[in-house]
Structure formats: structure tokens, C-alpha cells
């Protein structure tokens, strides 16, 4: 089965959200940092967007195709968030291209 690596930093990092969406707590593949992005905590939803010199801490989890589809629905892709490939650095210094939920044009 193909698993998708996803960088989580907001509601999807929370165990309660994972239980509600997937029926399980997702094992963390690795803690990770995404550079040149910033975490914005607005009144409705936290989101990340490009920002030179900033970084965002989070975790990388593996999702099945079915879980990824549920996460897309939860994140209201493409109306609120978009899912795009980003590069993260894990705690062991490795770099990976992973999915992340982003907002490039927040309203």
C-alpha cells in the first residue's frame, strides 16, 4: 500500500482530530521543520505561507490514500487550504518532499 508523507502543524497534529478523522492516532514518522514558511494563527484557522527566513515546526506522518482523502475534506481543499509539496528537514538532518496544507492567498 502506498503511504503519503504529510507535514502536520495545526489541527491534524492533534490526537483528538486524528481519532475523529481516522479512528486511530497516527504514529509520528519524524519531527520536522519547514524553512522559509511562517505559521499564521488567525481567528479561524492556523495556516502556513511562504516567508523568507522564517520556519515552522511540525511532524511528518504517513497517510493511506483513504486517510489523505479524509484529510483533504477536513482541510476543505481547495476552498480554504491547498495541498502542495514542500521540503522539510527531519530531526536526523534528512530532507524530504512531503505534502502540506497551505494557504497562499488567505482572505
Buried (B, 14 or more C-beta within 10 A) or exposed (E): EEEBBBBBBBBBBEEEBBEEBBEEEBEBBBBBBBBEBBBBEEEEBBBBBEBEEBEBEBBBBBBEEEBBEBBBEBBEBEEBBBBEEBBBBBEEEEEBEBBBBBBEEEE
